[in-house]
Amino acid sequence: MSGDAALDRLEIVDLLARIAQLADAGDPGDYVACFTEDAVWDLTDATDLPLETQRLTGRAALLQGVRERRAAGVQGPGSHTRHDISATVIDLAGDAASARTYFRYYRDTGTAPTLVAMGVYDDELVRTASGWRLASRRISRN
C-alpha cells in the first residue's frame, strides 16, 4: 500500500468516526460539513427507532434531519445515545472511495446502555478541496 493510500484510508476512517461522534455530541453544522453539498443519507430500516425510514438529499435536508432526530431524542447532546462503529473496509479509486462499516446504536448510555440497532453503513466518499467528504450513506440492518 502506498503512503498516499494509507493516508487516504486514515483520513476516511477519521471522517467516519467524526461523523459518529458529532451525531451524538457535536454541532449540527459541523456534522453536515462532513458531507458533500449533494450528499444522500438513506435510512432503509428504522425498526425500534422513533422515526421513519427516509432518504435525505443535500446538506440543507441533512441539517433538517439532524434537527428532527435531536428533537425526537434519537441523537445529540442530552439524548444519552451512542453511535459506535467498527470493522471499516475501504476501497480506494483515486479521488473516490467506498467504505462498508458495521455500526451499533445504543440508548440509555448514562445508566445501563441498551443496544437498540446494529447494521451496516455503505458509504461513497469523494476527495474535495477540503478533504474527504461523505457523498452517500445507505444505512441498513444487513
N, C-alpha and C positions, 0 to 999 in steps of 0.2 A: 504494500500500500504506500503510495507516495505521501510525502509530508503534507501536500496540499489536500489530499483526500482525507488524511487523518484529521487535519484541522477542520475541514468541512463537516466531518462526522461529529466532532466535538462541538462545533458551533450549533449543529442541528439538535443534538441531544440537550444542550444547554437551553436552546429555544423552547423545546418541548417541555422541559422541566419548568422553565419560567412561566409558560402558559398555565401549567397545572397550579403552580404556586400563586400566580396572580388571580386565578379563578377563586381561590379560597381567601386571599387576604390582600390583594392589591387593588390599585386604582383601575377602574374600568377602561380609562383611556390608554393606560399602559398595556392592558390586556389586548385591546383591539389593535394596537400598534404592532403587535407580533404577527398580524395577518396582512396579506396583500389588500389593496383597495377593493378588489373584486372577489375576495375570498368567499368560499362556500363552506358553511357549517351545517352538517346534515346529521341530525339525531334520528336514527332509524327505529329505535325501540326505547320508549320511556316507561317501561314496566317498573312499578314501585316508585316512580318519581312523580312529584306534584306538578307535572307539566306534560304537554302533548308532544308527540313526535313533531319535528319541524325541520324545515330547510331554510336557512337564512343565507342571503347573498349580499355582500358588500359590508364595509365597515359600519355604516350607519345602522344597518339591520343587526349586525353583531353587537353593537353597543346597546341597542334597544333590548336585545335578547339577554345580555348580561344584566341589565337593569331589572328586567322581568324575573329572571332567576333569583336575583338577590331579594327582590320584593317578596317572592314566594318562599324564601329561606332555603333555596336549593344550593346556594353558594354564597361566598362573600363573608366579610367580617361579621362576627356575631352569630353566624349560622351553625357553627360547630360542625362543619363538614370538611372533608379532606379528599382531594383528588390525588391518588397515588399511582405512579406509572413505573413500568419496568419492561425489560426484555425488548428493547427497541432494536429493530433490524432496519438498516438504511441501505438503499440502492441509489448510488450517485450516477448522474448522467450529465456531466458538465455543470451548467447553471440550474439544473433541475434535480430533484431527488424525490424519492418516495420513501415513506417510513411506515412501519407497522409496529405498534406499541400496545402492550397489554395495559389495561387500567383497572383500578379498583376505586370505588366511590364509597366513602364512609360518612355516616351521620353520628351525632352524639359524641364527637371526639373530645369533648370537655369532661365526659363522665365515663361511660362504658361504650367505646366505639362499636358501631354496628355496620357490618358490610351490607350495603344496600344494592350495589350493582357492580358487575365486573364485565369486561368485554375487551374490545379492540378499537383502537384509533387507527384508521387507514388514512394516512396523510400524504398530500402532494405539497412539495415545497419548491420555492424558487429563490435564487440568489438575486438580491436587489442592490441598489447603491447603498442601502442601509444595512445590508447583511441578509442572512437567510430569513425568509418570511413564509408563513403557512398560507398556502393558496387554496387548499381544500382539506376538510376533515370529515370523514364518514365515521360515525360512532355507532358501533353495533355490539351485540352480545355474543358474537361468534367466539 
